[in-house]
Amino acid sequence: MKDFKENPYYDLFSKQESNKYNIGKSNYKERIKKLNALQIAIEKTFRKDIQEALFKDLGKPRVESEMTEIYQIVSDIKYVKKHLRLWMRKQRVSTPLSMLGASSYFIYESKGVCLIISPWNFPFNLTFGPLISAIAAGNTAIIKPSEMTPYSSALMKSIIETVFNDDEVALIEGEVEVSTALLELPFNHVFFTGSPQVGKIVMKAAAKHLASVTLELGGKSPTLVDSTANIDLAAKKIVWGKFLNCGQICVSPDYVLIDETVKSQFIEACKKWIAKYYGNHPASSHSYGRIVTNKHFKRLRAHLDNANQHGAVTEIGGISESQSRYIAPTVLSNVTDETSVMQEEIFGPLLPIVTYSSFEDAITYINSKERPLALYIYSKSKTNIDRIIKNTRAGGTCINNNIIHYANHNLPFGGVNNSGIGKSHGFYGFKAFSNERAVVRQHTFGITELLFPPYNKSKENMAK
Ligand code: NAD
């Protein structure tokens, strides 16, 4: 067995493992104190710095930084603080008659030392979100943020060091080697947000220690628009959801699957809404972001070229500028399954449109692909909406909208199979970082004692 002492992060890990907060298990007041300190750091002390870092890393407009990062984190903390006392209570359950003389309950106890690995697309939200749940559940944590957003990662390190001692929470910057070394350690829980490919690597590493995992992954989220939908309203929302953060969102509408009779009307409506949101030159719009790195810029350009080679029609956009990593909001039609854009998660501002002629075909098409993180339907038909919910599987669904299910703390958030394992947000995040410990307390003589050995005829009869 490998000696962990050689691991560069072993000292930090064992410091967290022997933290009295971890061993003795923190109480409600201690957890609230930590959450309050984190809230002040995000909401007040570092607010401007967060906006600046996000602009440098992703060209993120200030309104989007507020809406999708700062607001999300602060409202998450407030929600957890409001409910934590209730979640931490003993959960009493009934005890069957055959166990007469005993009572039963379970508690959510902390798992211990947790590893949080996060992606770059919402660096603050997707790092502090799981951390809030980890703290609420009474754990210590080591965080490895993405190397793709260096300004955000460096700032998160400062925030963590201001709010926590390193035996409570520590952040380590770095690339894949850092993740790989951390994953060798026997963490009690690993919370990973990122691609399905890396999710498999993480799960394999966690399996060595039988560490539990939460895998928040991605994939292609279909957006179905049927002939009964309000097409203008559907385009208004899809254009917003697709081009927010330049399409670099795990629950972004990946492609539109539309009834062929309303396709042209939908494309015209997309043109109108793109112009309304970003003007006729989105490159100079203050409301439109940029692609995170050159590597991702090239990946998206290659998707566009590949689609064009396969006969796709660029209905809107298609323009790009490598220096600033700008890709215009782009809508493609005549897209076939042979294109790379229909085979991989896009994670960028390219919206392919695929048509269907019967609703049954649309369902078959969706089910021919991996189970998605999100599935959206735009329709006025209750029958069609019910058919989609009943005949497909997905991590989450919005009806006549997209993305917003992410923001409801009362709902579990996560994928299914290829798009993820386990759920997060609100109570579900608290649960992911907790062990449900079952307790039975014997008060008086237990009826089962009547069946203790030595077994005789009357006990045999009693057991029947
Ligand atoms: P990624 O999987 O490339 O990287 C995520 C993290 O894993 C980073 O910190 C990275 O350094 C680390 N990593 C990369 N390769 C690794 C390896 N071989 N071993 C160990 N760690 C490794 O993902 P990304 O590009 O940062 O993010 C995009 C992906 O994340 C998309 O698939 C998207 O759908 C998904 N995502 C999912 C959610 C969600 O909540 N479900 C949210 C955001 C993004």
Boltz pocket constraint, residues with backbone or C-beta under 6 A from the ligand:
constraints:
  - pocket:
      binder: B
      contacts: [[A, 117], [A, 118], [A, 119], [A, 120], [A, 121], [A, 122], [A, 126], [A, 144], [A, 145], [A, 146], [A, 147], [A, 174], [A, 175], [A, 176], [A, 179], [A, 180], [A, 193], [A, 194], [A, 195], [A, 196], [A, 198], [A, 199], [A, 201], [A, 202], [A, 215], [A, 216], [A, 217], [A, 218], [A, 219], [A, 249], [A, 250], [A, 251], [A, 345], [A, 347], [A, 373], [A, 414], [A, 415], [A, 419], [A, 420]]
      max_distance: 6.0
